[in-house]
């Protein structure tokens, strides 16, 4: 795990499930997706923001600095929205 406050995330339908390790079967929690922002003001290029059903914002970042294109597009597709982020 890159840092103590890092989690591994899996997308299933309109939910993000997060676990402590990559292979962990114990789910620590879920985020019920409502909306996604490919980028947010002041965020690094490796980050994006999701909004849950309770209108809480969750900033998601890749600790290795990779583009979030695949995540943004996969989540956008589940939400029935176009992917507006270039790879």
C-alpha positions in Angstrom: 0.0 0.0 0.0 1.5 3.4 -1.0 0.4 5.3 2.1 -1.4 4.6 5.4 -4.6 6.4 4.1 -4.7 4.6 0.7 -7.3 2.2 -0.3 -7.9 -0.2 -3.3 -11.1 0.5 -5.1 -13.3 -1.7 -7.3 -16.2 -0.6 -9.4 -19.4 -2.7 -9.6 -22.4 -1.1 -11.1 -23.1 2.2 -9.5 -20.9 1.4 -6.4 -17.3 1.8 -5.6 -16.1 -0.7 -3.0 -12.9 -0.1 -1.2 -10.6 -2.5 0.6 -7.4 -2.3 2.6 -5.3 -4.4 0.2 -5.5 -5.2 -3.5 -6.6 -8.8 -2.9 -8.6 -8.3 0.2 -12.1 -9.7 0.2 -13.2 -7.7 3.3 -14.9 -4.6 2.0 -14.3 -1.6 4.3 -17.1 0.5 2.7 -18.9 1.5 -0.4 -19.6 4.7 -2.3 -23.0 4.8 -4.0 -22.2 6.9 -7.1 -24.4 9.8 -8.2 -22.1 12.0 -10.3 -18.4 12.3 -11.4 -16.2 15.3 -12.2 -13.3 14.4 -14.4 -11.3 17.1 -12.7 -11.9 19.7 -10.0 -10.3 23.1 -9.4 -6.9 22.7 -7.9 -6.7 19.0 -8.2 -3.7 17.2 -9.6 -3.9 15.6 -13.1 -4.0 12.1 -11.5 -7.2 12.9 -9.5 -10.9 13.0 -10.1 -13.9 13.6 -7.9 -17.0 11.5 -7.4 -20.3 12.5 -5.7 -22.2 9.9 -3.7 -26.0 9.6 -3.2 -25.7 11.7 -0.1 -24.0 14.5 -2.0 -20.6 14.0 -0.3 -17.5 14.6 -2.5 -14.8 11.9 -2.7 -11.5 12.8 -4.2 -9.8 9.9 -5.8 -6.1 10.0 -6.8 -3.6 7.5 -8.2 -0.5 7.7 -6.0 1.7 6.8 -8.9 0.4 9.8 -10.9 -1.4 7.9 -13.7 -4.2 9.6 -15.6 -7.6 8.7 -14.3 -9.0 8.3 -17.8 -10.1 4.6 -17.4 -11.8 5.2 -14.1 -13.6 8.4 -15.2 -14.8 6.7 -18.4 -15.9 3.5 -16.6 -17.8 5.4 -14.0 -19.3 7.8 -16.5 -20.5 4.8 -18.5 -22.2 3.3 -15.5 -23.9 6.7 -14.8 -25.1 6.9 -18.5 -22.9 9.9 -19.2 -20.3 10.5 -21.9 -16.6 10.3 -21.0 -15.2 13.8 -21.5 -11.6 13.1 -20.5 -8.9 12.5 -23.0 -6.4 9.6 -22.4 
